[in-house]
């Protein structure tokens, strides 16, 4: 994993866009499945089916299983922080708040990640990144709105979604420290297997899913979409970006999720796009440029060219006659 994950290349920007579509669908799938399934049972089905879908690919790639408790310990930690806690908190939160509001609250994940990384002294608390994340969150709020309705337990739902976002921040820290050499496919599969064991225990004790009535076809389709697209494929992409561009950058996906959801609604469902949504998307795009940093450095270099030309004119010389350190300042 790169020691200084401040930049994202074109490939990882495209992977982030793909990941935002995959994870954006999870709020829809959750909302549909929660009509017939209790939240912890839904999370259990999500991780167990996701792991089952990745296992054949793992065997095809010849990736071996971790050995002993010491080998599984990192994946138990990642599974707890990246799956069990946030999935459970967010899906329970969606009982009390709309899916749109849950996605807005989920967009606080990069801010929590920046703060967690700085507190753990893994990354410096750069003003540029904090400002960019805050600007992006403002863009999400403009684009989607808070979506607040008068509903019993809404404050609890908001707190639960914030808790899920915070857990993702700690998961990014743990992944940076524990999974430096693990292949993305192996990491995605093993964390879901570890999460399956934990969620089987939690859902079994709290909800006893074997006593539930059989869900309908629409619910099963939502569960399969959640497991295949928003879990198995999404985590394979997630850990590729994490390995290439770092923990803080991969969490920027949560800023993109509301944008891709609106674009998909426009392309697939023919839903209109309002000026407020366009303005929010522009603000989010500006925030990502600020976070990436390269555009700002280019502007700084362009801004220094006239200064150098003026110095040359005043001195009656040419730029190449100036010392190298003056030309590069």
N, C-alpha and C positions, 0 to 999 in steps of 0.2 A: 504494500500500500504506500502511496507516495507520501513522503514526509511532510509536504506542504500542499495540501489539497485546496488551492485557491483557484485553479483554473479547470475548465471543463472543455474538452475538445468537441468537434462537430459530431463525432460518433456518439458520445455520451449525451449530448443535447438531444439527439434523435431517440436514444434509449430512454431518456427522461420523459420525452413526449409520449412514447409508447407506454411506459410505466404509469403515467398519469391517466391514460385511458383505461388501463387494466384496473388500477385501484379506484378510479372514479366510479367504475361500475359496481364496486363493492357496496356503496351506500344504497344503490338501487336494489341490488340483490338482497341485502339485509332487510330493507323495508318490505320487500315482497315476501320473504321467507318468515319474517316475524309475525305474520298474520296467523300462522298455524304452528310455529315452533317456538319454544322458549329460548331465551338468548344463549344460555350456556350450551344447550344441546346443539344449537346452530353453529357455535364456534367449534365444538367437537367435530361435527360433520365436516366443517370447512377444513380443518387441519388433517383429519384422518384421510379424507378423500384426496386432498392435495398431496399428501405423502405417498399414497397409493399410486397416483398418477406419475410421480417422479421416480419411483423405485425402478421401473423397467429401464428408464433412460440411464439411471445410475449403473445398472448392471451392464448395459450396452457400452458405457464408457469405461468399464473396468475399474471403477472407483471403489475401494474397499471401505468397510465399515470401521468406525473408530474402535480402538481396543481398550477394554476395561473402563472403569469408572473415570479414570483420569482423561481418557480420550473422549468420553461423552460429556464431561463436565462443561466445556465451553458451549456445547449445543443446548444443554439444559438451561444455562444462563440466558443465552440468546433466545431460546424458545419462550422462556418465561417473560422476558422484557419486550420481545418483538412480536409475540403472538398471544400468549395466554392473557397477560394483563391488558394490553391495549385493545385487542379484539373484544374481550369480555366487557371492558368499561365502555367502549364505543357502542357496541351493539345493545347493551343495557340502556345507555344514554339515548339511543334512538327510539326507545319506548316512550320517552318523555318529550323529545324534541323532533322537529322535522329533519329529514335527511339533508336538506340544503343547509340548515344551520349546523348540523354535525360536520359537514364537509368544510364549512368556514372555520369552525373551531379546530378541525384537524390541520388547517393551514398554519396554525401556530407552531407546528412541529419544528420547522427550521430555527425559529427563535429560541425554543427550549434547547435545541441541539447546540446552537452557538454558545448559550450560557453554560450548559453542562460541560462542553469541551473546554471552555475557558476556566471554569471552576476546577476541573481536573488537571489543568495545565497541559492539556494535549494540544491546544491551539490558542494563539493569542486572541484576545477580544478586540478585533479590529473594528474601528469605527465604521469603515466602509461596509463591512458585512452586516453589522447590527443595523445600520441605516438602510441597507438594501432589503433586509428581511422585514423590517418595520414598514418600509414602503410597499413591499409585496403584500403584506397582511392588509394594509389599507386598501390596496387594489382589489383584493379578494372581497373585502367588505363592500366596496363600491359596486363590484361586479355582481355579487349575489345578494347583498343586503344581509342583515342579521336574521331575517326570517322569523322574528320572535312573535309568538302567538300566546294568547292567554291559555295556559294549559297546566294542569296539576303536575307538580314535580319538575317543572321546566328548569328551575335553578339547579336541582340535582342532576338533571341530564347534562347541563352545561358543564358542571364540575366534573362529571364522569368523563366527558370528552376531553376536557383539559388534562385530566389525569392520564388518559390514553396518549395524548400528544407528548406529555412529559416522559412517559415510559419509553416512547420511541426515541427520545433524546438520550436516555440512559442506554438503550439498546445500541445506538450508534457508537457510544463510547466503548461498550463492551465488545462490539464487533471489531472496532479498531485495535483493541488490545489483545483479543483472544483468537481472531480468525485471519491472521496475516497470511498464512500459507495454505489455507483451505480452498479447494476449487469451488467456484460459485455453485455448480450443480450439487456437489456434495454438501455444501453449507445449507442450501435451500432444503434439501431432502432431510438431512439429519436434524435440523432445527424443528421441522414439521413432525418428524417422528417423536422427538422429545416432547413437543407440545401435545401430541396425541395422548401420550401416557398421562400427562398432567391434567388435560381436559377430560379424559375418561374418568379420572378420579373425582374431579370437581363436579362435572355434570351428573355423574352417577350418584353422588351423595346428595346434591342439592335438588336435582330435577327428576331423577329416575326415568330417563328417556324410554326405557322399555315398557313403561306403563302408558305412554302417550298414544293417542289414536294415530292411525296411518295418515300422513299428509297427502294432499292432492298432487296432481301432476304439475301444476304451476309452481308449487312450492319446491318440488324436487328439481325442476328445471332451474329455479333460482339458486338452489344449493349447489347444483353441478356447475353453473356459471361462476358462482363464488369460489368453488374449489379449483376449477380448471383454469379460469382466466385471472381472477383476482388473487389467487394464492399460488398455485403451482407455477404457472408461467410468470406471474408478477415477481415472485421471489427469485426465480432464476435470473431475470433481468436486473432486479435490485442488487443482488450480490455481485453481478458483473460490474455495475457502475461503482459499487462500494469499493471493489478491488482496484479499479482503474483510477477513480477520481476522488475517493475519500468519503468519510462519514458525513461531513457537513453538507457537501454538495449533493449527495444522493437524496437528502431530506428536502431539497428544494422542490421535489416532485409534488409535495402537497400544495405548493403555490400554483402549480399548473393544473391540478385536478379540476377546479371549478371552470377554468378556461376551456379545457378539452370537453367537459360535460356539456357546456353551452354550444360549442362547435359541433359536437356529435348530434345534439338535439336539432340544430339547424340543418345539417347535412342529411341525417337519417329520417328525422321526423318532420322536417319542414317548419320547425318552430322559429318565430321571428326573433331577431336580435335587436335589442334596444340600444339607444345611445349610451345609457348608463352602463350597459354591459361592455360596449366598445371602449368607453373611457376606463373602466376597471381593467380590461385586458391590456390597454396601453400602459397603465400604471404598473401592472405586474411585469410587463416586458421591460419597462424602464428599470424596475427593481432588479431583475435578473442581470441586466447590463451592469448595474452598479456592483452587484455581488461578484460577477465574473471579473471585473476590473480591467480587462484588456482594452476596452473601448475608452475608458478614462485615461489610461496610459498613452494611448494613441493621441487623444486630444491634447494631453499635456505636451507631448513631443511636437505636435503641430503648432501649439501655442508658443513654443520656444524658438521656432524658426525665425519669426519676425524680430525677436530680440537679438538673435545672433546677427541677422542682416543689418540691423541698426548699429550694432557695435562695430561691424566691419566698415560701414559707411563713415562712422565717426572717426575711426582710426585710419581710414584710407587704405585698408587692406582687404584681403580675401579671407573667407572662412577657413581655408586650409592653413593660413598663416597663424591662426590662433592655436594655442596649446590644446591638446586632445581633451583634457578635462574640462576646458571652457566650452568646447563644441558639444560635449555630451551632457553638460549640466542641464 
